[in-house]
C-alpha cells in the first residue's frame, strides 16, 4: 500500500510539472512578437512609434516595444480644390453663403468648409448705374445728357447722390396723348384775309381746314401731331389799331415713356463688412483634404519583459481556464491522498493499541 501511495504522489508531481512546463514552454517560445498596423498621416517623416503602446500584454506576458519599422509608404494626393470668397457685404449673410454643391467642367464638388470674417473695405471706385423714367416725351423734347441720381451699393448698403452722364435710353412705351393744345391769335380779323406765315387765309374759311398748315408753321411733323378741333375764345377785340381774335387748337400728340440710364465710376467710402469663405473639394477624390496623405504600414517588434515573468505567469494562469481546471483536479487528488494516508495511519495506530490491550488482558 505504501508503494501505491508513493507512486500516486510521484504520478501527481510528474503531471503537474508537465502541465506547468508546457505552459511555460508555450510562453518561452514567444520571446518576441510583432504587431502590424496600417494608418494615415499628414507627416511624411513620422516613424510610426506613437501609434503603438510602449507596453503590450498577451497571454499574461508583458512585452516592451523595441522597434518600429515602416515597410510601405503610399502618397494619396488631394483632389481638385476650389475656393470661394464672396463680395464684402453688410447685413444678412444668407444670400452670400456658398451653396453645398457645385459642378465645374463636368466635375462635381462638395462644400468642405465655410465661414465668414470681418474686414474693412478700402475706398472703392465701382461702376454704378441708375435710371430716371421720363414720361410723355414728345418729338420736340430733348432728354438731359447728365443727371443727379441715387446710386446704391447693395452689398454694403451704401447710398450716394451723384451726377452721372447718360449712357443710354430705353423706350418703355409709346402712345397718343390727347392733351395736345396750343393758342392761336388771328390778327386783322376784320379784313378779308390774314397771313399765316407766308400763306394767305380767307377770313371766311374755317380754321380747322388749315390744321396741317398750323402744324407746319409750328414745325411739328404731322406723323407725331394732329389737330382735331379749333375753337374761338371770345369775340374779336381791337388792339393796337387792328382787330384780333384768339382761338385754341386741340388734338393729340404721339409721345413715349423713356428711361434714361446714367452711369459711371462712383467712389464708395471704406466700411466695416463681412466676407464669406468656402472650400470645395472633388467629390470623387479619395483624399478629402487640402494636403498630401501618407498611407503607411508599420511593424512593431516587442520583446518579452523577463523581470515580471513569474507574476505575469500567475496572472496568465488565473485567466487560463483549462490549466486552472487541471491544477484544481490535481490539488483535489492530492488532498484525497493525504486524507487516505492519515486515515490509514490512524487505523494502524489503533490496531497496535488494540493488540497491546489484548495481550495485557491475557496476562
NUKEFI-104792 format. One record per residue (C-alpha): residue number from 1; residue in one letter; x, y, z. Coordinates in Angstrom, 3 decimals, decimal comma. Example, Ala and Ser with C-alpha at 12.3 -4.5 7.8 and 13.67 -1.06 7.14 Angstrom:
<recs>
@lumdo 1	nudren A	px 12,300	py -4,500	pz 7,800
@lumdo 2	nudren S	px 13,670	py -1,060	pz 7,140
</recs>
This chain:
<recs>
@lumdo 1	nudren X	px 0,000	py 0,000	pz 0,000
@lumdo 2	nudren X	px 2,847	py 2,329	pz 0,835
@lumdo 3	nudren X	px 4,307	py 1,840	pz -2,549
@lumdo 4	nudren X	px 0,989	py 2,628	pz -4,186
@lumdo 5	nudren X	px 0,674	py 5,914	pz -2,309
@lumdo 6	nudren X	px 4,207	py 6,830	pz -3,179
@lumdo 7	nudren X	px 3,523	py 6,012	pz -6,799
@lumdo 8	nudren X	px 0,376	py 8,207	pz -6,694
@lumdo 9	nudren X	px 2,320	py 11,109	pz -5,281
@lumdo 10	nudren X	px 5,008	py 10,566	pz -7,842
@lumdo 11	nudren X	px 2,476	py 10,494	pz -10,682
@lumdo 12	nudren X	px 0,805	py 13,646	pz -9,461
@lumdo 13	nudren X	px 4,018	py 15,596	pz -9,210
@lumdo 14	nudren X	px 5,053	py 14,337	pz -12,583
@lumdo 15	nudren X	px 1,797	py 15,548	pz -14,167
@lumdo 16	nudren X	px 1,912	py 18,973	pz -12,529
@lumdo 17	nudren X	px 5,322	py 19,955	pz -13,873
@lumdo 18	nudren X	px 4,247	py 18,608	pz -17,225
@lumdo 19	nudren X	px 1,216	py 20,884	pz -17,346
@lumdo 20	nudren X	px 3,019	py 23,877	pz -15,972
@lumdo 21	nudren X	px 6,035	py 23,140	pz -18,059
@lumdo 22	nudren X	px 4,007	py 23,066	pz -21,278
@lumdo 23	nudren X	px 2,551	py 26,416	pz -20,462
@lumdo 24	nudren X	px 5,976	py 27,742	pz -19,719
@lumdo 25	nudren X	px 7,318	py 26,401	pz -22,998
@lumdo 26	nudren X	px 4,458	py 27,981	pz -24,911
@lumdo 27	nudren X	px 5,346	py 31,355	pz -23,470
@lumdo 28	nudren X	px 9,049	py 30,840	pz -23,751
@lumdo 29	nudren X	px 8,622	py 30,454	pz -27,492
@lumdo 30	nudren X	px 7,198	py 33,992	pz -27,757
@lumdo 31	nudren X	px 10,277	py 35,919	pz -26,720
@lumdo 32	nudren X	px 9,496	py 38,387	pz -29,497
@lumdo 33	nudren X	px 6,163	py 39,301	pz -31,071
@lumdo 34	nudren X	px 5,272	py 41,564	pz -33,996
@lumdo 35	nudren X	px 2,218	py 43,774	pz -34,443
@lumdo 36	nudren X	px 1,291	py 45,327	pz -37,774
@lumdo 37	nudren X	px -0,727	py 48,495	pz -38,282
@lumdo 38	nudren X	px -1,817	py 50,461	pz -41,324
@lumdo 39	nudren X	px -2,521	py 54,140	pz -40,764
@lumdo 40	nudren X	px -2,636	py 57,511	pz -42,496
@lumdo 41	nudren X	px -0,853	py 60,691	pz -41,571
@lumdo 42	nudren X	px -0,052	py 64,133	pz -42,925
@lumdo 43	nudren X	px 3,571	py 63,873	pz -41,647
@lumdo 44	nudren X	px 5,905	py 62,293	pz -44,150
@lumdo 45	nudren X	px 8,742	py 61,732	pz -41,632
@lumdo 46	nudren X	px 6,630	py 60,187	pz -38,858
@lumdo 47	nudren X	px 8,330	py 56,946	pz -37,691
@lumdo 48	nudren X	px 5,119	py 55,276	pz -36,510
@lumdo 49	nudren X	px 6,242	py 54,732	pz -32,905
@lumdo 50	nudren X	px 3,484	py 56,919	pz -31,394
@lumdo 51	nudren X	px 0,950	py 54,550	pz -32,996
@lumdo 52	nudren X	px 1,934	py 51,696	pz -30,644
@lumdo 53	nudren X	px 1,823	py 51,178	pz -26,893
@lumdo 54	nudren X	px 5,138	py 51,011	pz -25,115
@lumdo 55	nudren X	px 3,933	py 48,016	pz -23,079
@lumdo 56	nudren X	px 1,838	py 45,223	pz -24,576
@lumdo 57	nudren X	px 0,319	py 42,254	pz -22,771
@lumdo 58	nudren X	px -0,506	py 38,922	pz -24,350
@lumdo 59	nudren X	px -1,496	py 35,767	pz -22,509
@lumdo 60	nudren X	px -0,424	py 37,295	pz -19,210
@lumdo 61	nudren X	px 3,044	py 38,084	pz -20,540
@lumdo 62	nudren X	px 4,346	py 41,646	pz -20,694
@lumdo 63	nudren X	px 6,209	py 42,766	pz -23,797
@lumdo 64	nudren X	px 8,015	py 46,045	pz -24,279
@lumdo 65	nudren X	px 8,310	py 47,939	pz -27,542
@lumdo 66	nudren X	px 11,745	py 47,529	pz -29,031
@lumdo 67	nudren X	px 11,497	py 48,987	pz -32,560
@lumdo 68	nudren X	px 9,084	py 50,120	pz -35,277
@lumdo 69	nudren X	px 9,748	py 49,608	pz -38,967
@lumdo 70	nudren X	px 7,878	py 51,345	pz -41,814
@lumdo 71	nudren X	px 7,526	py 48,956	pz -44,739
@lumdo 72	nudren X	px 5,265	py 50,658	pz -47,277
@lumdo 73	nudren X	px 4,512	py 54,319	pz -47,869
@lumdo 74	nudren X	px 1,844	py 55,395	pz -50,338
@lumdo 75	nudren X	px 1,139	py 59,025	pz -51,191
@lumdo 76	nudren X	px -2,531	py 59,922	pz -51,646
@lumdo 77	nudren X	px -2,803	py 63,319	pz -53,276
@lumdo 78	nudren X	px -5,793	py 65,598	pz -52,652
@lumdo 79	nudren X	px -8,454	py 66,051	pz -55,298
@lumdo 80	nudren X	px -9,068	py 69,353	pz -57,030
@lumdo 81	nudren X	px -9,893	py 72,189	pz -54,647
@lumdo 82	nudren X	px -11,972	py 75,277	pz -55,420
@lumdo 83	nudren X	px -12,047	py 78,237	pz -53,075
@lumdo 84	nudren X	px -14,875	py 80,731	pz -52,798
@lumdo 85	nudren X	px -14,816	py 84,286	pz -51,440
@lumdo 86	nudren X	px -17,938	py 86,388	pz -51,541
@lumdo 87	nudren X	px -18,014	py 90,117	pz -52,160
@lumdo 88	nudren X	px -17,871	py 92,176	pz -48,956
@lumdo 89	nudren X	px -21,343	py 92,554	pz -47,530
@lumdo 90	nudren X	px -23,280	py 94,073	pz -44,664
@lumdo 91	nudren X	px -26,374	py 92,506	pz -43,136
@lumdo 92	nudren X	px -27,896	py 89,066	pz -43,601
@lumdo 93	nudren X	px -25,216	py 86,590	pz -44,768
@lumdo 94	nudren X	px -27,688	py 84,086	pz -46,187
@lumdo 95	nudren X	px -27,504	py 85,383	pz -49,723
@lumdo 96	nudren X	px -23,686	py 85,248	pz -49,717
@lumdo 97	nudren X	px -23,117	py 81,774	pz -48,215
@lumdo 98	nudren X	px -21,602	py 79,159	pz -50,562
@lumdo 99	nudren X	px -24,002	py 76,500	pz -51,803
@lumdo 100	nudren X	px -23,494	py 72,863	pz -50,801
@lumdo 101	nudren X	px -22,551	py 71,539	pz -54,218
@lumdo 102	nudren X	px -21,279	py 72,930	pz -57,499
@lumdo 103	nudren X	px -20,379	py 71,463	pz -60,889
@lumdo 104	nudren X	px -17,412	py 72,770	pz -62,854
@lumdo 105	nudren X	px -16,177	py 71,369	pz -66,159
@lumdo 106	nudren X	px -18,380	py 68,314	pz -65,659
@lumdo 107	nudren X	px -16,897	py 67,517	pz -62,240
@lumdo 108	nudren X	px -18,875	py 67,657	pz -59,016
@lumdo 109	nudren X	px -17,502	py 69,463	pz -55,981
@lumdo 110	nudren X	px -18,874	py 69,432	pz -52,440
@lumdo 111	nudren X	px -18,522	py 72,110	pz -49,793
@lumdo 112	nudren X	px -15,959	py 71,139	pz -47,140
@lumdo 113	nudren X	px -15,582	py 74,277	pz -45,033
@lumdo 114	nudren X	px -17,369	py 77,604	pz -44,828
@lumdo 115	nudren X	px -17,460	py 80,689	pz -42,625
@lumdo 116	nudren X	px -17,153	py 84,445	pz -42,729
@lumdo 117	nudren X	px -14,799	py 87,029	pz -41,277
@lumdo 118	nudren X	px -14,770	py 90,755	pz -40,600
@lumdo 119	nudren X	px -12,947	py 93,096	pz -42,966
@lumdo 120	nudren X	px -12,619	py 96,831	pz -43,503
@lumdo 121	nudren X	px -13,149	py 97,613	pz -47,155
@lumdo 122	nudren X	px -10,949	py 100,083	pz -48,989
@lumdo 123	nudren X	px -12,300	py 103,199	pz -50,620
@lumdo 124	nudren X	px -13,500	py 101,660	pz -53,853
@lumdo 125	nudren X	px -14,305	py 103,067	pz -57,279
@lumdo 126	nudren X	px -17,133	py 100,991	pz -58,667
@lumdo 127	nudren X	px -19,042	py 101,383	pz -61,883
@lumdo 128	nudren X	px -22,645	py 102,122	pz -60,998
@lumdo 129	nudren X	px -25,817	py 102,884	pz -62,879
@lumdo 130	nudren X	px -29,139	py 104,477	pz -62,038
@lumdo 131	nudren X	px -32,131	py 105,411	pz -64,141
@lumdo 132	nudren X	px -34,780	py 108,099	pz -64,440
@lumdo 133	nudren X	px -38,108	py 107,494	pz -66,150
@lumdo 134	nudren X	px -39,203	py 110,363	pz -68,385
@lumdo 135	nudren X	px -42,916	py 110,097	pz -69,143
@lumdo 136	nudren X	px -44,766	py 111,660	pz -72,067
@lumdo 137	nudren X	px -41,685	py 112,609	pz -74,037
@lumdo 138	nudren X	px -42,770	py 114,171	pz -77,328
@lumdo 139	nudren X	px -40,987	py 114,795	pz -80,589
@lumdo 140	nudren X	px -39,726	py 118,257	pz -79,743
@lumdo 141	nudren X	px -38,396	py 117,277	pz -76,301
@lumdo 142	nudren X	px -34,728	py 116,579	pz -75,560
@lumdo 143	nudren X	px -33,507	py 114,496	pz -72,633
@lumdo 144	nudren X	px -30,705	py 115,679	pz -70,291
@lumdo 145	nudren X	px -27,211	py 114,430	pz -71,092
@lumdo 146	nudren X	px -26,372	py 114,072	pz -67,398
@lumdo 147	nudren X	px -28,448	py 113,944	pz -64,252
@lumdo 148	nudren X	px -28,196	py 113,669	pz -60,488
@lumdo 149	nudren X	px -29,143	py 110,161	pz -59,476
@lumdo 150	nudren X	px -29,041	py 107,953	pz -56,391
@lumdo 151	nudren X	px -26,638	py 105,015	pz -56,678
@lumdo 152	nudren X	px -26,734	py 102,096	pz -54,247
@lumdo 153	nudren X	px -24,073	py 99,581	pz -53,313
@lumdo 154	nudren X	px -26,472	py 96,851	pz -52,251
@lumdo 155	nudren X	px -23,762	py 94,588	pz -50,816
@lumdo 156	nudren X	px -22,541	py 97,282	pz -48,438
@lumdo 157	nudren X	px -25,894	py 99,081	pz -48,060
@lumdo 158	nudren X	px -24,406	py 102,431	pz -49,143
@lumdo 159	nudren X	px -26,398	py 105,162	pz -50,928
@lumdo 160	nudren X	px -24,863	py 108,166	pz -52,652
@lumdo 161	nudren X	px -26,342	py 111,064	pz -54,657
@lumdo 162	nudren X	px -24,058	py 111,739	pz -57,612
@lumdo 163	nudren X	px -24,196	py 113,360	pz -61,057
@lumdo 164	nudren X	px -23,569	py 110,880	pz -63,852
@lumdo 165	nudren X	px -23,628	py 111,119	pz -67,661
@lumdo 166	nudren X	px -26,239	py 109,377	pz -69,773
@lumdo 167	nudren X	px -25,094	py 106,025	pz -71,129
@lumdo 168	nudren X	px -28,301	py 105,080	pz -72,901
@lumdo 169	nudren X	px -32,035	py 105,500	pz -73,266
@lumdo 170	nudren X	px -34,631	py 102,773	pz -73,293
@lumdo 171	nudren X	px -38,115	py 103,208	pz -74,720
@lumdo 172	nudren X	px -40,621	py 101,574	pz -72,409
@lumdo 173	nudren X	px -43,918	py 102,548	pz -74,073
@lumdo 174	nudren X	px -45,386	py 104,757	pz -76,853
@lumdo 175	nudren X	px -48,920	py 106,140	pz -77,121
@lumdo 176	nudren X	px -51,092	py 109,079	pz -78,229
@lumdo 177	nudren X	px -51,597	py 111,846	pz -75,673
@lumdo 178	nudren X	px -54,917	py 113,654	pz -76,237
@lumdo 179	nudren X	px -53,933	py 116,625	pz -74,121
@lumdo 180	nudren X	px -52,218	py 118,358	pz -77,030
@lumdo 181	nudren X	px -53,310	py 122,020	pz -77,295
@lumdo 182	nudren X	px -51,879	py 125,402	pz -78,281
@lumdo 183	nudren X	px -53,225	py 129,008	pz -78,651
@lumdo 184	nudren X	px -53,830	py 130,801	pz -81,976
@lumdo 185	nudren X	px -54,098	py 134,578	pz -82,411
@lumdo 186	nudren X	px -55,624	py 135,892	pz -85,677
@lumdo 187	nudren X	px -54,638	py 139,471	pz -86,460
@lumdo 188	nudren X	px -56,644	py 141,564	pz -88,994
@lumdo 189	nudren X	px -59,727	py 139,552	pz -88,221
@lumdo 190	nudren X	px -61,951	py 142,271	pz -89,805
@lumdo 191	nudren X	px -60,102	py 142,048	pz -93,124
@lumdo 192	nudren X	px -60,995	py 139,714	pz -95,936
@lumdo 193	nudren X	px -57,936	py 137,574	pz -95,255
@lumdo 194	nudren X	px -54,951	py 137,205	pz -92,951
@lumdo 195	nudren X	px -51,459	py 135,768	pz -93,256
@lumdo 196	nudren X	px -50,316	py 132,531	pz -91,621
@lumdo 197	nudren X	px -46,619	py 132,583	pz -92,225
@lumdo 198	nudren X	px -46,279	py 133,066	pz -95,941
@lumdo 199	nudren X	px -49,786	py 131,773	pz -96,629
@lumdo 200	nudren X	px -52,852	py 133,987	pz -97,017
@lumdo 201	nudren X	px -56,002	py 132,529	pz -95,451
@lumdo 202	nudren X	px -59,516	py 133,731	pz -96,239
@lumdo 203	nudren X	px -61,303	py 135,108	pz -93,225
@lumdo 204	nudren X	px -64,372	py 133,155	pz -94,250
@lumdo 205	nudren X	px -62,504	py 129,805	pz -94,218
@lumdo 206	nudren X	px -62,822	py 127,645	pz -91,057
@lumdo 207	nudren X	px -59,545	py 127,417	pz -89,157
@lumdo 208	nudren X	px -59,742	py 123,601	pz -88,874
@lumdo 209	nudren X	px -59,387	py 123,435	pz -92,651
@lumdo 210	nudren X	px -55,845	py 124,710	pz -92,220
@lumdo 211	nudren X	px -54,792	py 122,327	pz -89,389
@lumdo 212	nudren X	px -51,736	py 120,938	pz -91,213
@lumdo 213	nudren X	px -50,692	py 124,468	pz -92,114
@lumdo 214	nudren X	px -50,737	py 125,413	pz -88,460
@lumdo 215	nudren X	px -48,531	py 122,332	pz -87,617
@lumdo 216	nudren X	px -46,112	py 123,245	pz -90,381
@lumdo 217	nudren X	px -45,934	py 126,813	pz -89,109
@lumdo 218	nudren X	px -45,006	py 125,375	pz -85,655
@lumdo 219	nudren X	px -42,507	py 122,877	pz -87,174
@lumdo 220	nudren X	px -44,488	py 119,952	pz -85,776
@lumdo 221	nudren X	px -44,436	py 116,812	pz -88,003
@lumdo 222	nudren X	px -47,921	py 115,584	pz -88,859
@lumdo 223	nudren X	px -46,951	py 111,978	pz -88,081
@lumdo 224	nudren X	px -46,442	py 112,961	pz -84,424
@lumdo 225	nudren X	px -49,072	py 115,700	pz -84,018
@lumdo 226	nudren X	px -52,668	py 116,018	pz -85,102
@lumdo 227	nudren X	px -55,190	py 118,879	pz -84,682
@lumdo 228	nudren X	px -58,728	py 117,605	pz -84,211
@lumdo 229	nudren X	px -60,517	py 120,903	pz -83,442
@lumdo 230	nudren X	px -60,006	py 124,667	pz -83,246
@lumdo 231	nudren X	px -62,310	py 126,724	pz -81,093
@lumdo 232	nudren X	px -62,659	py 130,532	pz -80,881
@lumdo 233	nudren X	px -62,048	py 132,060	pz -77,487
@lumdo 234	nudren X	px -64,402	py 135,065	pz -77,059
@lumdo 235	nudren X	px -65,258	py 137,839	pz -79,513
@lumdo 236	nudren X	px -62,884	py 139,894	pz -81,680
@lumdo 237	nudren X	px -61,194	py 142,801	pz -79,883
@lumdo 238	nudren X	px -59,321	py 145,862	pz -81,060
@lumdo 239	nudren X	px -55,660	py 146,035	pz -80,158
@lumdo 240	nudren X	px -53,069	py 148,469	pz -81,459
@lumdo 241	nudren X	px -55,450	py 149,677	pz -84,138
@lumdo 242	nudren X	px -56,350	py 146,277	pz -85,547
@lumdo 243	nudren X	px -58,914	py 143,592	pz -84,815
@lumdo 244	nudren X	px -57,655	py 140,362	pz -83,256
@lumdo 245	nudren X	px -59,365	py 137,212	pz -82,185
@lumdo 246	nudren X	px -57,967	py 134,325	pz -80,105
@lumdo 247	nudren X	px -58,599	py 130,647	pz -80,692
@lumdo 248	nudren X	px -57,378	py 127,347	pz -79,151
@lumdo 249	nudren X	px -56,359	py 124,294	pz -81,141
@lumdo 250	nudren X	px -56,977	py 120,812	pz -79,608
@lumdo 251	nudren X	px -55,668	py 117,482	pz -80,737
@lumdo 252	nudren X	px -53,255	py 114,692	pz -79,918
@lumdo 253	nudren X	px -49,523	py 114,105	pz -79,920
@lumdo 254	nudren X	px -47,529	py 110,897	pz -80,122
@lumdo 255	nudren X	px -45,381	py 110,519	pz -77,005
@lumdo 256	nudren X	px -43,105	py 107,938	pz -75,394
@lumdo 257	nudren X	px -42,079	py 106,923	pz -71,886
@lumdo 258	nudren X	px -38,292	py 106,732	pz -71,979
@lumdo 259	nudren X	px -35,960	py 105,538	pz -69,252
@lumdo 260	nudren X	px -32,675	py 107,364	pz -69,179
@lumdo 261	nudren X	px -29,710	py 105,287	pz -67,975
@lumdo 262	nudren X	px -26,937	py 107,211	pz -66,226
@lumdo 263	nudren X	px -23,710	py 105,531	pz -65,237
@lumdo 264	nudren X	px -20,057	py 105,925	pz -64,375
@lumdo 265	nudren X	px -17,412	py 105,176	pz -61,768
@lumdo 266	nudren X	px -18,551	py 106,078	pz -58,269
@lumdo 267	nudren X	px -16,202	py 106,146	pz -55,271
@lumdo 268	nudren X	px -17,682	py 104,445	pz -52,217
@lumdo 269	nudren X	px -16,018	py 105,134	pz -48,836
@lumdo 270	nudren X	px -14,451	py 102,370	pz -46,723
@lumdo 271	nudren X	px -16,722	py 100,495	pz -44,333
@lumdo 272	nudren X	px -16,593	py 97,507	pz -41,956
@lumdo 273	nudren X	px -18,117	py 94,481	pz -43,656
@lumdo 274	nudren X	px -18,121	py 90,672	pz -43,813
@lumdo 275	nudren X	px -16,712	py 88,209	pz -46,325
@lumdo 276	nudren X	px -17,930	py 84,620	pz -46,685
@lumdo 277	nudren X	px -15,284	py 81,960	pz -47,357
@lumdo 278	nudren X	px -15,796	py 78,438	pz -48,668
@lumdo 279	nudren X	px -13,672	py 75,493	pz -49,780
@lumdo 280	nudren X	px -14,933	py 72,919	pz -52,266
@lumdo 281	nudren X	px -13,306	py 69,526	pz -52,849
@lumdo 282	nudren X	px -13,598	py 66,965	pz -55,610
@lumdo 283	nudren X	px -16,496	py 64,735	pz -54,544
@lumdo 284	nudren X	px -14,877	py 61,672	pz -56,153
@lumdo 285	nudren X	px -11,397	py 62,121	pz -54,665
@lumdo 286	nudren X	px -10,191	py 59,632	pz -52,029
@lumdo 287	nudren X	px -8,220	py 62,323	pz -50,252
@lumdo 288	nudren X	px -10,785	py 64,822	pz -48,998
@lumdo 289	nudren X	px -8,208	py 67,250	pz -47,584
@lumdo 290	nudren X	px -6,014	py 70,045	pz -48,815
@lumdo 291	nudren X	px -2,768	py 68,150	pz -48,008
@lumdo 292	nudren X	px -0,991	py 65,014	pz -49,159
@lumdo 293	nudren X	px -1,891	py 61,963	pz -47,055
@lumdo 294	nudren X	px 0,786	py 59,323	pz -46,416
@lumdo 295	nudren X	px -0,576	py 55,809	pz -46,113
@lumdo 296	nudren X	px 1,919	py 53,714	pz -44,119
@lumdo 297	nudren X	px 2,308	py 50,116	pz -42,966
@lumdo 298	nudren X	px 4,209	py 49,863	pz -39,679
@lumdo 299	nudren X	px 5,547	py 46,723	pz -37,952
@lumdo 300	nudren X	px 6,306	py 46,984	pz -34,222
@lumdo 301	nudren X	px 8,702	py 44,486	pz -32,606
@lumdo 302	nudren X	px 8,078	py 43,714	pz -28,925
@lumdo 303	nudren X	px 10,485	py 41,914	pz -26,600
@lumdo 304	nudren X	px 9,348	py 39,884	pz -23,619
@lumdo 305	nudren X	px 9,912	py 41,573	pz -20,268
@lumdo 306	nudren X	px 11,622	py 38,822	pz -18,155
@lumdo 307	nudren X	px 11,625	py 40,771	pz -14,902
@lumdo 308	nudren X	px 7,888	py 40,287	pz -14,491
@lumdo 309	nudren X	px 7,661	py 36,764	pz -15,930
@lumdo 310	nudren X	px 6,632	py 34,955	pz -12,730
@lumdo 311	nudren X	px 3,880	py 37,364	pz -11,802
@lumdo 312	nudren X	px 2,710	py 37,560	pz -15,385
@lumdo 313	nudren X	px 2,624	py 33,763	pz -15,490
@lumdo 314	nudren X	px 0,446	py 33,704	pz -12,375
@lumdo 315	nudren X	px -1,823	py 36,266	pz -13,974
@lumdo 316	nudren X	px -1,973	py 34,144	pz -17,117
@lumdo 317	nudren X	px -2,639	py 31,025	pz -15,064
@lumdo 318	nudren X	px -5,641	py 32,621	pz -13,349
@lumdo 319	nudren X	px -7,097	py 33,602	pz -16,698
@lumdo 320	nudren X	px -6,431	py 30,220	pz -18,390
@lumdo 321	nudren X	px -9,441	py 28,065	pz -17,508
@lumdo 322	nudren X	px -8,087	py 24,769	pz -18,893
@lumdo 323	nudren X	px -4,817	py 24,826	pz -16,976
@lumdo 324	nudren X	px -6,538	py 26,097	pz -13,851
@lumdo 325	nudren X	px -9,042	py 23,202	pz -14,008
@lumdo 326	nudren X	px -6,246	py 20,648	pz -14,321
@lumdo 327	nudren X	px -4,419	py 22,108	pz -11,346
@lumdo 328	nudren X	px -7,623	py 22,112	pz -9,306
@lumdo 329	nudren X	px -8,178	py 18,399	pz -10,034
@lumdo 330	nudren X	px -4,580	py 17,651	pz -9,088
@lumdo 331	nudren X	px -4,973	py 19,527	pz -5,824
@lumdo 332	nudren X	px -8,165	py 17,573	pz -5,046
@lumdo 333	nudren X	px -6,390	py 14,287	pz -5,773
@lumdo 334	nudren X	px -3,506	py 15,403	pz -3,552
@lumdo 335	nudren X	px -5,926	py 16,271	pz -0,760
@lumdo 336	nudren X	px -7,654	py 12,877	pz -1,057
@lumdo 337	nudren X	px -4,326	py 11,043	pz -0,958
@lumdo 338	nudren X	px -3,326	py 12,966	pz 2,154
@lumdo 339	nudren X	px -6,642	py 12,147	pz 3,816
@lumdo 340	nudren X	px -6,353	py 8,444	pz 2,889
@lumdo 341	nudren X	px -2,815	py 8,343	pz 4,200
@lumdo 342	nudren X	px -3,831	py 9,882	pz 7,517
@lumdo 343	nudren X	px -6,816	py 7,538	pz 7,903
@lumdo 344	nudren X	px -4,682	py 4,503	pz 7,227
@lumdo 345	nudren X	px -2,038	py 5,720	pz 9,633
@lumdo 346	nudren X	px -4,651	py 6,270	pz 12,329
@lumdo 347	nudren X	px -6,081	py 2,776	pz 11,713
@lumdo 348	nudren X	px -2,643	py 1,232	pz 12,058
@lumdo 349	nudren X	px -2,012	py 3,048	pz 15,333
@lumdo 350	nudren X	px -5,432	py 1,971	pz 16,650
@lumdo 351	nudren X	px -4,778	py -1,605	pz 15,643
@lumdo 352	nudren X	px -1,466	py -1,684	pz 17,521
@lumdo 353	nudren X	px -3,129	py -0,159	pz 20,572
@lumdo 354	nudren X	px -5,841	py -2,795	pz 20,495
@lumdo 355	nudren X	px -3,266	py -5,595	pz 20,185
@lumdo 356	nudren X	px -1,376	py -4,339	pz 23,235
@lumdo 357	nudren X	px -4,587	py -4,171	pz 25,210
@lumdo 358	nudren X	px -5,446	py -7,758	pz 24,330
@lumdo 359	nudren X	px -2,000	py -9,015	pz 25,378
@lumdo 360	nudren X	px -2,212	py -7,331	pz 28,758
@lumdo 361	nudren X	px -5,671	py -8,739	pz 29,346
@lumdo 362	nudren X	px -4,449	py -12,204	pz 28,533
@lumdo 363	nudren X	px -1,705	py -11,936	pz 31,069
</recs>
